Amino acid sequence: MIHNEVRKVEYYKALVEKRTDYEGVFYVGVTSTGVFCRPTCPARKPKYENCEFYQTAQQALLASFRPCQRCRPLSHPNHVSDIVRLLVEAIEQNPEKRWKAQDFRALSIDESTARRQFKKRFGMTFVEYARARRMGLALKSIRSGEKIINTQLASGYDSSSGFRDAFSRIMGAPPTLLDDNRILKADWLDTQLGPMIAIADENELYLLEFVDRRGLEREIERLRKSLKAAIIPGRTEPIRSIEQELTHYFDGSLTEFKTPLRLLGSAFQQLVWEQLRQITPGETHSYADIALALGKPTAYRAVAQANGANQLAIVIPCHRVINSDGKLGGYGGGIVRKEWLLHHEKQGGSPCEKST
């Protein structure tokens, strides 16, 4: 159990605010109910004096707390609800279907609930998810040589202009202008510190970020525009690879990532990112250290900018770079996650023992 009073006050504030960047960092045992929860639990918040904080779910269990049935602290941070699972399966059974109100009623699902839960899980409503899935199939059909008019009708669009508009909104270009070599797929990965999004083609990983990172939508849009690429829901071999490697990283059995990467940046940025990969897990370097190692001792500000431009969180370990005065500095995924990652690596992958 955590006894440090400053840390407890910080964690209680995060609990009240349902801070997603504290996922996996602590669990709270509620003495008045006997349950323990994750930081983002939707239940009514307990009083401060009724809270005990733990670094792992195992510690909370050993302290005789039982897992909360609402936030399910023993599952992934964004546990897939039965409604989401059922609807995703229904889409896969008939991905070209245009959903109507009676289709939800037939499954005894409230349409507004489906919208809300899909928005929380995927960052898009159920209708947007189903449309993106249809458009992904349309793109595959077009690439295989199918006539656009046939693809349009199969996707449920009677109007060619409506089909082109919908296609362009999701894919970033009308169907006649897409480059076969610019198709990226995006998938959601659950991790111990919260959900991440991975974007890759069939050969390399382009982006890996925490879903709640500020400005993520703009980051993805810049990626799409710079590559003139379509980004559609899906999974490729690099995404499967990085998901497996992240699992091993968080359980402490992996320190070196081998998933093939595509580094999109200037020559200087790529030099900085390569230098970051040379930092041994459990160690930290300052921006000035990186600049010196590159033979550009006055370029520490440029190093900091390159560090911030990294789009491959954890894999390109920008979390291992700190200020010269020893302070943690910034981190796109949040300072709390940066601190957790550094402690995790210093402990050799074992659960963090910050303040007990």
Phi, psi and chi 1 to 4 in degrees:
 res  aa     phi    psi   chi1   chi2   chi3   chi4
   1 MET       -  146.0 -175.8  173.3   70.6      -
   2 ILE   -85.5  125.1  -63.9  171.2      -      -
   3 HIS  -106.7  -16.9  -63.0  -71.5      -      -
   4 ASN   -60.5  118.4 -176.7  -66.1      -      -
   5 GLU   -68.2  -37.4 -160.5   62.8   31.5      -
   6 VAL   -63.2  -42.7  173.4      -      -      -
   7 ARG   -64.8  -40.2 -175.6   72.5   72.9 -175.4
   8 LYS   -63.8  -41.1  -72.1  175.8   65.7  177.0
   9 VAL   -63.3  -42.4  169.7      -      -      -
  10 GLU   -60.7  -45.2  173.3 -166.3  -14.0      -
  11 TYR   -68.9  -37.2  -73.5  175.7      -      -
  12 TYR   -65.4  -40.3 -175.1   73.7      -      -
  13 LYS   -60.9  -43.0 -175.3  173.7 -174.9  -69.2
  14 ALA   -64.0  -36.3      -      -      -      -
  15 LEU   -65.1  -46.2  176.4   69.6      -      -
  16 VAL   -63.1  -37.3  170.9      -      -      -
  17 GLU   -86.6   -3.0  -64.0  174.6   -5.5      -
  18 LYS    54.2   49.2  -59.4  179.1 -175.8  177.5
  19 ARG   -71.9  116.7  -68.5  -86.3  -63.3  -84.1
  20 THR   -68.1  -25.2   58.9      -      -      -
  21 ASP   -76.3   -1.3   53.6  -28.1      -      -
  22 TYR   -99.7    1.6  -80.5   77.0      -      -
  23 GLU   -57.7  130.0  -78.7  -71.0   -2.9      -
  24 GLY    82.8  -11.9      -      -      -      -
  25 VAL   -83.5  -38.0  173.9      -      -      -
  26 PHE  -150.7  163.4   74.5   82.6      -      -
  27 TYR  -128.1  148.7  -63.7   84.7      -      -
  28 VAL  -115.8  127.4   58.3      -      -      -
  29 GLY   -95.6  131.0      -      -      -      -
  30 VAL  -105.1  110.1 -176.6      -      -      -
  31 THR   -67.0  -25.9   57.8      -      -      -
  32 SER   -77.0  -19.5   56.8      -      -      -
  33 THR  -118.3  -21.4   62.2      -      -      -
  34 GLY    81.9    9.7      -      -      -      -
  35 VAL  -107.2  160.4  -56.1      -      -      -
  36 PHE  -123.5  148.5   74.8   96.9      -      -
  37 CYS  -132.1  166.7  -53.9      -      -      -
  38 ARG   -89.1  166.0   59.2  175.3   73.8 -102.5
  39 PRO   -59.8  -27.7  -23.1   32.8      -      -
  40 THR   -98.1   16.2   55.7      -      -      -
  41 CYS   -55.5  133.0 -176.7      -      -      -
  42 PRO   -79.1   -6.0   29.7  -35.7      -      -
  43 ALA   -67.5  161.1      -      -      -      -
  44 ARG   -56.8  137.1 -177.4  179.0  177.8 -177.8
  45 LYS   -77.6  136.6  -60.2  -52.0  173.7 -169.6
  46 PRO   -76.0  167.8   29.4  -35.6      -      -
  47 LYS   -70.9  153.4  -65.0  179.1  179.0  179.1
  48 TYR   -57.7  -41.3  176.0   79.9      -      -
  49 GLU   -69.6  -11.9   57.5  -92.8   24.8      -
  50 ASN   -97.5    8.9  -68.5  -25.8      -      -
  51 CYS  -107.4  135.1  -66.7      -      -      -
  52 GLU  -123.4  135.5  -65.2 -180.0   -0.9      -
  53 PHE  -110.6  138.7  -64.4   94.1      -      -
  54 TYR  -131.2  151.7  -60.2   88.1      -      -
  55 GLN   -82.5  -24.7  -72.2  134.3   -8.1      -
  56 THR  -134.7  158.0   66.5      -      -      -
  57 ALA   -65.2  -33.0      -      -      -      -
  58 GLN   -61.8  -41.3 -178.0 -176.5   31.0      -
  59 GLN   -61.6  -40.7  -69.1  174.4   -3.0      -
  60 ALA   -65.5  -40.4      -      -      -      -
  61 LEU   -63.9  -42.3  -72.4  168.4      -      -
  62 LEU   -67.2  -21.7  -69.2  174.2      -      -
  63 ALA   -87.3   11.3      -      -      -      -
  64 SER    80.3   11.0   78.0      -      -      -
  65 PHE   -81.5  147.2  -69.5   98.5      -      -
  66 ARG  -104.4  150.8   65.1 -176.5 -175.1  -83.6
  67 PRO   -67.8  138.2   20.2  -29.9      -      -
  68 CYS   -64.0  137.5  171.9      -      -      -
  69 GLN   -80.6  -13.6  -68.0  -60.1  -54.8      -
  70 ARG   -88.1  -48.6  -65.7 -164.1   64.4 -179.4
  71 CYS   -97.8   -9.5   65.7      -      -      -
  72 ARG    48.2   70.3  -56.3 -173.4 -176.6 -171.5
  73 PRO   -66.4  -12.8   24.6  -34.8      -      -
  74 LEU   -90.0   -3.5  -61.2 -178.9      -      -
  75 SER   -99.5 -177.7   69.2      -      -      -
  76 HIS   -65.0  157.5  -80.0  -57.8      -      -
  77 PRO   -53.0  -36.1  -28.3   35.5      -      -
  78 ASN  -115.6   67.6 -101.0   43.8      -      -
  79 HIS   -51.8  133.4  176.0   81.5      -      -
  80 VAL   -76.1  120.4 -179.4      -      -      -
  81 SER   -70.9  161.2   72.8      -      -      -
  82 ASP   -61.4  -35.6  -67.6  -23.3      -      -
  83 ILE   -64.9  -46.7  -71.2  176.6      -      -
  84 VAL   -62.3  -44.9  169.5      -      -      -
  85 ARG   -61.4  -44.1 -175.6 -179.0  -65.3  107.1
  86 LEU   -62.9  -43.8  177.7   62.4      -      -
  87 LEU   -70.7  -37.6  -72.7  172.6      -      -
  88 VAL   -62.7  -41.8  167.5      -      -      -
  89 GLU   -63.5  -39.0  -69.9  173.9   -5.1      -
  90 ALA   -64.8  -39.2      -      -      -      -
  91 ILE   -63.9  -42.7  -71.1  175.0      -      -
  92 GLU   -66.7  -30.2  -68.2  -51.0  -51.4      -
  93 GLN   -70.0  -31.6  -69.9  171.9    5.5      -
  94 ASN  -147.4   73.7 -173.5    6.1      -      -
  95 PRO   -66.6  -17.4   21.7  -31.6      -      -
  96 GLU   -90.6    2.1  -65.2  177.4  -14.9      -
  97 LYS   -70.7  138.4  178.7  177.5 -179.5  176.6
  98 ARG   -96.4  111.7  -59.0  -70.3  -64.0  -83.7
  99 TRP   -76.7  139.3  -76.2   70.4      -      -
 100 LYS  -125.5  170.1  -63.1 -179.8  173.8   60.6
 101 ALA   -57.1  -38.5      -      -      -      -
 102 GLN   -67.3  -24.3   58.8  -96.6   32.5      -
 103 ASP   -68.2  -36.7  -63.2  -43.2      -      -
 104 PHE   -69.4  -41.3  -67.1   96.6      -      -
 105 ARG   -62.6  -35.9  -71.6 -163.7  -65.6  -90.3
 106 ALA   -64.4  -25.7      -      -      -      -
 107 LEU   -98.5    5.4  -66.2  173.3      -      -
 108 SER    57.7   42.0  -60.2      -      -      -
 109 ILE  -119.6  132.6  -67.7  175.2      -      -
 110 ASP   -75.8  128.3  178.7   71.5      -      -
 111 GLU   -61.3  -39.2 -166.2  170.6   -9.9      -
 112 SER   -69.3  -33.9   61.9      -      -      -
 113 THR   -65.5  -42.1  -59.4      -      -      -
 114 ALA   -61.0  -43.1      -      -      -      -
 115 ARG   -59.8  -47.7  175.8 -173.1  176.8   87.3
 116 ARG   -65.8  -43.2 -176.2  173.9   61.0 -106.4
 117 GLN   -71.6  -35.5  -68.0 -162.5   10.2      -
 118 PHE   -68.2  -37.2  -93.8   75.6      -      -
 119 LYS   -63.3  -41.0 -173.2   71.0  173.7  178.1
 120 LYS   -68.4  -41.2  178.6 -179.5  178.1 -177.7
 121 ARG   -77.6  -46.4  173.1   70.7 -174.7  179.1
 122 PHE  -113.7   -4.8  -60.4  108.4      -      -
 123 GLY    76.4   13.0      -      -      -      -
 124 MET  -147.6  154.3   63.3 -179.3   80.2      -
 125 THR   -72.2  169.7   66.1      -      -      -
 126 PHE   -59.8  -43.7  171.8   78.1      -      -
 127 VAL   -61.4  -42.2  170.7      -      -      -
 128 GLU   -65.8  -38.1  -69.9  168.6  -22.5      -
 129 TYR   -64.0  -47.5 -179.2   94.8      -      -
 130 ALA   -62.8  -39.5      -      -      -      -
 131 ARG   -65.1  -42.2 -174.9 -173.5  -62.1  128.3
 132 ALA   -63.2  -37.3      -      -      -      -
 133 ARG   -66.6  -41.9 -171.7   69.7  179.6   91.2
 134 ARG   -62.4  -41.8  -70.3 -158.7  -51.4  -85.1
 135 MET   -68.5  -32.0  -74.2  -60.3  172.2      -
 136 GLY   -62.9  -40.5      -      -      -      -
 137 LEU   -67.6  -37.5  -69.0  176.3      -      -
 138 ALA   -62.3  -42.5      -      -      -      -
 139 LEU   -62.0  -43.8  175.8   59.9      -      -
 140 LYS   -61.6  -39.8 -178.6  178.1 -179.8 -179.6
 141 SER   -65.0  -44.0  177.4      -      -      -
 142 ILE   -63.4  -41.6  -69.0  170.0      -      -
 143 ARG   -66.5  -26.8  -67.4 -179.5   67.9 -165.8
 144 SER   -83.2   -0.2   67.1      -      -      -
 145 GLY   104.8    1.0      -      -      -      -
 146 GLU   -67.0  142.6 -176.0   66.1   51.3      -
 147 LYS   -65.2  142.6  -68.9 -178.3  178.9  179.5
 148 ILE   -61.8  -36.9  -70.1  179.2      -      -
 149 ILE   -62.8  -39.3 -177.4   61.2      -      -
 150 ASN   -67.0  -41.2  -65.8  -21.1      -      -
 151 THR   -64.4  -40.1  -59.0      -      -      -
 152 GLN   -58.8  -49.0  166.4 -159.3  -41.7      -
 153 LEU   -68.1  -38.2  -64.9  173.6      -      -
 154 ALA   -65.8  -27.6      -      -      -      -
 155 SER   -83.6   -2.8  -60.1      -      -      -
 156 GLY    91.6   17.7      -      -      -      -
 157 TYR  -108.9  117.1  -71.6   88.3      -      -
 158 ASP   -77.2  -28.8  -62.6  -34.0      -      -
 159 SER   -99.2  129.1  162.3      -      -      -
 160 SER   -66.1  -35.6   59.7      -      -      -
 161 SER   -68.8  -37.8   60.8      -      -      -
 162 GLY   -64.7  -38.6      -      -      -      -
 163 PHE   -64.9  -45.1  175.0   65.5      -      -
 164 ARG   -64.3  -40.8  -74.8  172.1   60.5   86.8
 165 ASP   -64.6  -46.1  -70.7  -15.6      -      -
 166 ALA   -64.6  -42.3      -      -      -      -
 167 PHE   -60.2  -45.6 -163.9  103.3      -      -
 168 SER   -66.2  -37.5  -63.0      -      -      -
 169 ARG   -63.0  -39.0  -79.2 -163.3  -56.5  -87.5
 170 ILE   -86.5  -44.6  -65.8  172.7      -      -
 171 MET   -90.2  -21.3  -57.7  -58.6 -177.6      -
 172 GLY    93.2   -2.8      -      -      -      -
 173 ALA  -159.7  147.3      -      -      -      -
 174 PRO   -65.3  157.9   20.5  -30.9      -      -
 175 PRO   -59.4  -28.2   16.4  -29.7      -      -
 176 THR   -80.2   -9.7   54.3      -      -      -
 177 LEU  -108.7   -2.5  -60.0  180.0      -      -
 178 LEU   -73.5  139.1  -79.2  174.4      -      -
 179 ASP   -89.9  127.4 -177.0  -19.1      -      -
 180 ASP   -56.2  -28.2  -76.6   -9.9      -      -
 181 ASN   -89.9    5.7  -63.3  -41.0      -      -
 182 ARG  -120.5   53.2  -66.4  -61.0 -176.2 -170.3
 183 ILE  -114.3  116.6  -51.3  -57.7      -      -
 184 LEU  -113.5  150.7  -57.3  179.4      -      -
 185 LYS  -119.1  144.0  -67.2 -175.3  179.3  178.9
 186 ALA  -120.6  138.3      -      -      -      -
 187 ASP  -142.1  157.0 -157.6   10.7      -      -
 188 TRP   -95.8  128.2  178.2  -69.4      -      -
 189 LEU  -119.4  127.2  -52.2 -179.6      -      -
 190 ASP   -84.7  133.4  -76.0  -51.9      -      -
 191 THR  -132.3  169.9   78.7      -      -      -
 192 GLN   -61.6  -28.9 -173.2  170.1  -23.1      -
 193 LEU   -99.5   16.6  -74.0 -174.6      -      -
 194 GLY   113.1  166.0      -      -      -      -
 195 PRO   -69.3  147.3   23.8  -32.8      -      -
 196 MET  -126.7  158.9  -57.2 -176.7   78.5      -
 197 ILE  -112.5  135.5 -175.2  171.2      -      -
 198 ALA  -118.5  134.7      -      -      -      -
 199 ILE  -125.5  130.3  -62.8  178.6      -      -
 200 ALA  -154.3  161.1      -      -      -      -
 201 ASP   -98.1 -159.1   60.2   14.8      -      -
 202 GLU   -75.7  -11.4  -61.7  -61.5  -32.1      -
 203 ASN  -121.4  -31.2  -58.3  -54.6      -      -
 204 GLU  -140.8  155.0  -64.9  171.0  -48.5      -
 205 LEU   -92.0  128.1 -177.6   69.2      -      -
 206 TYR  -101.1  -35.9  -74.3   67.1      -      -
 207 LEU  -147.6  140.3 -179.4  142.5      -      -
 208 LEU  -146.4  110.8  179.6   68.4      -      -
 209 GLU  -140.9  153.6  -66.9  -77.9   16.1      -
 210 PHE   -68.0  138.1  -72.5  100.9      -      -
 211 VAL   -60.8  -32.3  168.9      -      -      -
 212 ASP   -90.7   11.1   60.4    1.9      -      -
 213 ARG   -61.2  133.6  174.1 -178.8  173.3  131.1
 214 ARG   -64.7  132.5 -176.0  176.1  -61.4  175.1
 215 GLY    80.2   13.6      -      -      -      -
 216 LEU   -61.2  -39.8  176.6   60.0      -      -
 217 GLU   -59.5  -43.3  -65.4   85.0   -5.4      -
 218 ARG   -65.8  -36.3  -67.1 -168.2  -59.9  -86.2
 219 GLU   -63.0  -43.8 -166.9  174.2  -18.2      -
 220 ILE   -67.6  -39.8  -66.3  173.5      -      -
 221 GLU   -64.0  -39.6 -178.0   64.1    9.9      -
 222 ARG   -63.5  -39.2  -75.4 -165.3  -61.1  -90.7
 223 LEU   -62.3  -46.3  174.8   65.3      -      -
 224 ARG   -62.6  -44.1 -172.8 -174.9   65.7   73.9
 225 LYS   -70.6  -40.0  -73.4 -175.1  175.3  179.0
 226 SER   -65.5  -31.2   66.3      -      -      -
 227 LEU   -96.4   -7.1  -64.8  174.5      -      -
 228 LYS    51.9   48.4  -63.6 -178.0  173.3   61.4
 229 ALA  -110.3  154.2      -      -      -      -
 230 ALA   -93.5  134.7      -      -      -      -
 231 ILE  -117.9  116.3  -60.4  178.2      -      -
 232 ILE  -125.7  156.4   62.4  176.1      -      -
 233 PRO   -60.8  139.1  -20.5   32.2      -      -
 234 GLY   162.6 -179.5      -      -      -      -
 235 ARG  -139.7  136.2  173.0  161.8  -74.7 -135.2
 236 THR  -124.8  175.1   64.9      -      -      -
 237 GLU   -61.1  -43.0 -175.2   53.8   39.1      -
 238 PRO   -60.5  -33.9  -27.2   37.1      -      -
 239 ILE   -68.9  -42.5  -66.6  176.4      -      -
 240 ARG   -61.7  -39.5  -76.7 -173.2  -76.5  -90.7
 241 SER   -64.6  -47.4  171.9      -      -      -
 242 ILE   -70.1  -31.2 -163.1   59.3      -      -
 243 GLU   -62.7  -44.0 -179.6  176.6   45.1      -
 244 GLN   -66.0  -41.6 -175.7  177.7   44.8      -
 245 GLU   -67.1  -37.7  -71.8 -167.9  -36.8      -
 246 LEU   -63.8  -38.5  -76.3  171.4      -      -
 247 THR   -58.6  -45.5  -62.3      -      -      -
 248 HIS   -70.3  -33.8  -66.1  -42.4      -      -
 249 TYR   -62.5  -46.5  168.3   82.4      -      -
 250 PHE   -71.7  -26.4  -80.1  107.5      -      -
 251 ASP   -88.1    1.7   68.9   21.6      -      -
 252 GLY    88.7    7.5      -      -      -      -
 253 SER  -100.8    3.6   61.9      -      -      -
 254 LEU  -137.2  133.8  179.1  144.8      -      -
 255 THR  -123.4  -11.0   58.2      -      -      -
 256 GLU  -129.0  123.2 -178.8 -177.4   -2.7      -
 257 PHE   -88.2  136.9  -67.1   91.3      -      -
 258 LYS  -119.7    2.4  -63.8 -176.4  178.0  179.2
 259 THR   -60.0  130.6  -62.6      -      -      -
 260 PRO   -61.2  135.8  -20.9   32.0      -      -
 261 LEU  -117.1  148.8  -51.8  177.0      -      -
 262 ARG  -111.7  110.8  173.4   64.7   66.1   87.6
 263 LEU   -94.3  113.7  -56.7  179.6      -      -
 264 LEU  -105.1  102.6  -60.2  173.4      -      -
 265 GLY  -174.6  176.0      -      -      -      -
 266 SER   -68.0  168.8   67.2      -      -      -
 267 ALA   -59.2  -41.3      -      -      -      -
 268 PHE   -66.1  -44.2  179.2   77.2      -      -
 269 GLN   -58.7  -42.2  -73.4  175.5  -35.0      -
 270 GLN   -66.7  -33.7  -63.7 -157.5   35.8      -
 271 LEU   -63.9  -42.1  -74.4  173.7      -      -
 272 VAL   -63.0  -46.5  171.4      -      -      -
 273 TRP   -62.8  -38.1  -62.8  -24.2      -      -
 274 GLU   -66.1  -37.1 -174.7   54.5   40.6      -
 275 GLN   -65.4  -36.6 -165.2   64.0   37.4      -
 276 LEU   -60.6  -37.3  -62.6 -178.1      -      -
 277 ARG   -69.9  -13.6  -59.8 -177.6   76.1 -177.5
 278 GLN   -86.4  -10.9  -55.4  -54.2  -47.1      -
 279 ILE   -73.8  124.8  -56.3  175.4      -      -
 280 THR   -67.5  134.7  -57.1      -      -      -
 281 PRO   -53.2  135.7  -26.3   35.1      -      -
 282 GLY    95.8   -9.9      -      -      -      -
 283 GLU  -111.4  161.2  -64.0 -177.8    1.3      -
 284 THR  -131.5  149.1   56.0      -      -      -
 285 HIS  -124.9  155.5  -71.9 -171.8      -      -
 286 SER   -91.4  166.4   69.1      -      -      -
 287 TYR   -59.8  -36.7  -60.4  110.9      -      -
 288 ALA   -66.1  -37.0      -      -      -      -
 289 ASP   -61.3  -43.3  -67.7  -26.4      -      -
 290 ILE   -64.3  -45.0  -57.6  -68.5      -      -
 291 ALA   -59.5  -42.6      -      -      -      -
 292 LEU   -65.0  -41.7 -171.8   60.7      -      -
 293 ALA   -63.2  -27.5      -      -      -      -
 294 LEU   -87.2   -0.2  -66.3  175.2      -      -
 295 GLY    76.6   19.3      -      -      -      -
 296 LYS  -130.4   69.8  -60.2  178.3 -177.8  -68.4
 297 PRO   -60.4  -21.5   20.9  -32.7      -      -
 298 THR   -94.0    1.9   61.6      -      -      -
 299 ALA   -95.6   27.7      -      -      -      -
 300 TYR   -65.8  -30.3   53.6   89.0      -      -
 301 ARG   -68.3  -40.8  -73.2 -168.5  178.2   87.5
 302 ALA   -64.9  -34.8      -      -      -      -
 303 VAL   -63.6  -43.1  167.1      -      -      -
 304 ALA   -61.8  -40.0      -      -      -      -
 305 GLN   -66.2  -42.1  -69.6  175.2  -14.2      -
 306 ALA   -64.5  -37.7      -      -      -      -
 307 ASN   -61.1  -43.2 -159.3   63.0      -      -
 308 GLY   -70.1  -22.0      -      -      -      -
 309 ALA   -85.7   -3.4      -      -      -      -
 310 ASN   -60.5  130.7  172.3   36.1      -      -
 311 GLN  -108.9   10.7  -68.3 -173.2  -49.0      -
 312 LEU  -125.4   77.6  -68.2  158.1      -      -
 313 ALA   -58.0  146.1      -      -      -      -
 314 ILE    70.1  -49.7  -59.5  179.1      -      -
 315 VAL   -65.5  -49.0 -179.9      -      -      -
 316 ILE   -94.4  100.6  -56.0  -66.5      -      -
 317 PRO   -77.5   68.4   30.3  -35.7      -      -
 318 CYS   -65.9  -15.5   54.5      -      -      -
 319 HIS   -68.9  -14.2   61.2  -85.1      -      -
 320 ARG   -88.0    5.1  -64.5  176.4 -167.3  158.6
 321 VAL  -105.2  127.3 -176.2      -      -      -
 322 ILE  -127.6  174.7   62.1  174.7      -      -
 323 ASN   -73.1  158.4  -66.0  -22.9      -      -
 324 SER   -62.3  -25.5  -63.3      -      -      -
 325 ASP   -84.9    5.1   60.2    5.5      -      -
 326 GLY    91.4   -7.9      -      -      -      -
 327 LYS   -74.0  154.1  -66.1 -178.9  179.3  178.7
 328 LEU   -65.7  -33.5  -70.0 -175.8      -      -
 329 GLY    76.8 -163.0      -      -      -      -
 330 GLY   -89.2  169.3      -      -      -      -
 331 TYR  -163.7  130.5 -176.2   59.3      -      -
 332 GLY   -59.4  -33.4      -      -      -      -
 333 GLY   -84.7   -0.6      -      -      -      -
 334 GLY   106.2  141.3      -      -      -      -
 335 ILE   -60.2  -37.1  -67.4  -62.2      -      -
 336 VAL   -61.5  -42.0  175.3      -      -      -
 337 ARG   -66.1  -39.6  -75.7 -165.5  179.8  112.2
 338 LYS   -59.8  -46.1 -178.6  172.8 -175.3  173.6
 339 GLU   -61.2  -43.4 -176.7 -179.6   16.5      -
 340 TRP   -61.4  -46.2 -168.5   98.0      -      -
 341 LEU   -61.8  -42.2  -68.4  167.6      -      -
 342 LEU   -64.9  -42.5  -68.8  174.9      -      -
 343 HIS   -65.7  -41.0  -83.7  -83.1      -      -
 344 HIS   -58.1  -44.5  176.6   68.1      -      -
 345 GLU   -73.3  -36.2  -66.8  175.2   -7.8      -
 346 LYS   -67.5  -30.0  -74.4  177.6 -178.4  177.0
 347 GLN   -84.0    5.3  -63.8  -68.6  -31.9      -
 348 GLY    71.4   24.9      -      -      -      -
 349 GLY    94.8   -5.4      -      -      -      -
 350 SER   -78.1  162.4   62.0      -      -      -
 351 PRO   -53.8  141.0  -25.6   34.7      -      -
 352 CYS   -64.5  135.4  -64.3      -      -      -
 353 GLU  -116.0   79.5  -59.9  -68.9  -16.7      -
 354 LYS   -78.5  -73.0  -72.5 -167.7  -98.8 -169.1
 355 SER  -134.1  110.9  -60.8      -      -      -
 356 THR  -120.8      -   59.3      -      -      -
